[in-house]
Every structure is written in C-alpha cells, then in structure tokens.
Amino acid sequence: MKRISLEELICGRQNAAYRQQYEYILALILEGKIKPLKASGTNGKSPALYREYWLAEPQKDYSKWEEELKYQLHPMISVDHYLSHLANYEQDRQWVLMLSEYLKKSREKLRYSESVNERSFEIWGHEKFLSRGQGKRILKNCGMEEGFLNIYQTTEPLAYYSRTRQVPQNILILENKDTFYSMRRHLMGEDAVMGMEIGTLIYGAGKGILRSFLDFDLCAEPYMKDCKNRIYYFGDLDYEGIGIYESLAQMAADRRKILPFAKAYEAMVEKADVTCGMKNLPDTKEQQNRNIREDFFSHFREDRKSRMKEVLESGKYIPQEILNITDF
C-alpha cells in the first residue's frame, strides 16, 4: 500500500465545498480504495478528516492462472497450494509448467533411476535446480515427494589402493590422507602393517566415508566386497574420529562387521607417551560432538581403554599422523 496525503487526494477538488470533499474521501474509504493513517492526526475541521491515508493498490486479476491450474496441468500435480496462492503461482509458473510438460510427454523416463542433477536437467534444463535451486519448493507446492522423481544422490568415489585381489583379505579404511599415502608407500614393498597383512587400503576422507560407504556394494570391486573379507578402521583418537568409526560400523552392521585397527590405536598412545607426553598433546576442538558410545572401546583391553579415555577426558587428542612410515 502506498502512503498519500489528504491534499493529494483532493487536489482535483480544491474549489469544491468542504462537505463535498469530506463525502468524496468517505466514499473512497467505503469502497476500500483508501485507509486512514490514524497516526497522521486530523485536519482540525468538522467533520474531521485524517491528514494521510494508505492508498490500496488495485487487485490483480489472476483468473487466467486459476483456469490454467484447474484445466491445463498434468493431473498428477496437486493444484491446491497454488489455487490458494495465485500470486505465488505467477512467480513459479515457468517451473510448474515445465514439470507438467515433462509428466505429459516423458513420464515413462521415471521408470529409470537417475542422479539428482541428471533428472533436474531433464525436467527444468538446470542441473542444480533440485539440489541448490527452487526445485524442492516447487515439488512441495505441487504435492510431490522427491522420491517420485526416482532419483539418487551421488557420492565421491572411493579412493583405494589394492596390493592384492585375493579373497579373503583384510581391508583397512583410513581417516586421513597423509596416513593413506604413507601406508600405501609402505605396502608397495611389504604385505603387512604392524603385523597384520593388508590387501586393500581405502581413503575415508574423514566423515566422507559415511557417504561413500552407502554405495560400497555398488561401486567397489567384486574382490573388495566379498563377505569373507575383514574390514578395519583407523583414524584420529578423538571424539570425532571415534564417532566416525561407530557410525560406520552401525551403518554396515546388517551386511558386514567393521572393527577398529586396535594395534594402530595402541601404537598411537604408546608413541605419544614416549615422544611428547599427555600435556603436550593438541587440544580437542571445541565444536566436536562428544556423544560417543562404548562400541569403539569394547574392542580394547581394560588398561588400554582406560588410557585412551584418559586422553580424551583431559581435553586432548592424538592425531593419526603421529604414526608414519617408520612405525608400520
């Protein structure tokens, strides 16, 4: 609504009697064309008029959009939201019509699963429309779930090094890149790490492994996903690293068992005691989620478990990088 003064409203009736001016303003109020701004005060005359008013903008005619929603869109699109919010439909119309056209002409393509970006481009001509754009809102307004589009999220492919393709083998997932590179160098000349024979190393990229492992059975080599293999995890000795292990182990529990690489964790603690001592260890980052369970610690002897908990409870942590190629 636009603000307008009394003088502007009666500028064409300046020579009329005040009673006629008053009745003109009153008629505009009754017709809903203006609304008094009471905070502006009155003009001091009788009968009084306010000094300023809100000028109502003429209502837009959305009847053609209403007809379009009712009779022209694909019947699988729910029009209830947009019928109640026609101004919103005018803004979203381009995208809704593209979705409708896709359903009319290409609905059979939904039988085949596609990535989010592939389907997004197929429907709207923008590969990021669903993941970063307005796509989710458009779908919701049309009464559709994302699952209706038969889409899947893509993850970063697994980075791995396999020394052998034999089965069964031990697979070791590493949290950090430096340790992955060092162990890979080591395994190019040896077949074991700390006395345990390793067939394949996987770079987990921190929490990235939680996304990547969702597609493990789909993208891993056949020899890697053989159920006879044993899978181990090794990361930082801090709340976040332990949390990654526990989440990963829980995620895979119905298919395979994942164990912590106990010898490596124990070696981290022993080396920290010898080289720097607890007081010189780095401080735990404040933003770390400290809600870990006992799953990780259940794989260690009582004395080892107590020592590791002592490190964490003192506000310290041991980075995986404390170990290097000379320790493997």
Secondary structure, 3 states (H helix, E strand, C coil): CEEEEHHHHCHHHCCCCHHHHHHHHHHHHHCCCEEECHHHCECCCCCCCECEEEECCCCCCCHHHHHHHHHCCCCCCCCHHHHHCHHHHHHHHHHHHHHHHHHHHHHHHHHCCEEHHHHHHHHHCCCCCCCCCCHHHHHHHCCCCHHHHCEECCCCCCEEEECCCCCCCEEEEECCHHHHHHHHHHHCCCCEECCEECCEEEECCCCHHHHHHHHHHHHCCCCCCCCCCEEEEECCECHHHHHHHHHHHHHCCCCCCEEECHHHHHHHHHHHHHHCCHHHCCECCCCCCCCCCCCCHHHCCHHHHHHHHHHHHCCECECHHHCCHHHC
